[in-house]
Structure formats: C-alpha cells, structure tokens
C-alpha cells in the first residue's frame, strides 16, 4: 500500500483533470515518450507510526504531483485543476483509508528543452492506515 494510490485515483477520477489530461497519462511511472500533457505521481518519502497495542498503525507519505505540459499556461492550469481534485479530506479512497490529505509545498517551474515541456510540481502529505 502507498500514499500514491489515493492521489492517483483522485486525479484520474476528476472530470476536470481528465478533460485536460487523459487518465492513462496520469501515472506513477510515465514512459519517456508519453504524449503531453501528463501528470506523474511519485512518493518522495514515507514514515510509519505504529501503536504498541495492535502493531498496526498509520503511515505519513510526501507525494509529489508533477505536471508535464506543452506550455507554461497549460502547466499552471493543470496544476490548479490537480489541487482542486485533491481537497483536504479524510476517508476511504480506492481501498486505502486516508486519515488526512493536505497540500504542502509548490515546487519550482522547470523545463525540458529536449522534448519542449514545461514542468511544475506540488507536494501533498497523505496519512493513511496500513
């Protein structure tokens, strides 16, 4: 189980996001030749918190949502759509019980001149039950 699962599912289930980015282009491992725009969902870090009584616990993961787009305005628009699709929440998401989902830092604006893409990222903190 990972914090990537609920983030990717929420993005791919958002009509607004998939109107801008096909659901098959929202993944945790995008191929190098993926058509733009695309969204990559990756885990940056993860730490467990266990309770003594049950041995079960929660995990806190930093998940990065990276937008790859053809232009800076398209990148910014998709980032805004992604943030709206990932509200602060708690509950079951695609088989994962999310204790909390909150936004964190917005990363820098980058570019890949080899493929002509504009890149931007946003981190989210997901606390979920193991």
Secondary structure, DSSP 8 states (H G I E B T S, - for coil): --HHHHHHHHHHT-HHHHHHS-GGGEESS--TT--SSEEEEEEEEEEEEE-TTTS-EEEEEEEEEEEEESSHHHHHHHHHHHHHHS-SEEEEETTEEEEEEEEEEE---EEETTTTEEEEEEEEEEEEE-
